[in-house]
């Protein structure tokens, strides 16, 4: 019984050390302009536990610093999708995407070409 308790305490200690309060991650998020940048970063920061979010318009990379004890990449991605932006593995619902500004329609080839100029 005593060995079982010691083993349990060791497992709990290992799990608590596995979560990082300053985890770093980079995810791909679709968008085309500075309005997209603002929307993506705002949705990320509003997710509890996210400390820093910086989305690059050209590379579509969202660099994050977040507390793994309070949130997960899945939750952050869900927050981004909820405001109309696709991630690599989760897509925004059509009705949410349709509500973003016409300038931000990153699925439209014409809009993408307009932003390249």
Buried (B, 14 or more C-beta within 10 A) or exposed (E): EEEEEEEEEEEEEEEEEEEEEEBEEEBEBBBBBEEBBEBBBEBBBEBEBBEEBBBEBEEBBBBBBBBBEBBBBEBBBBBBBBBBBBBEEBBBEEEBBEEBEEBBBBBEEEBEEEBEE
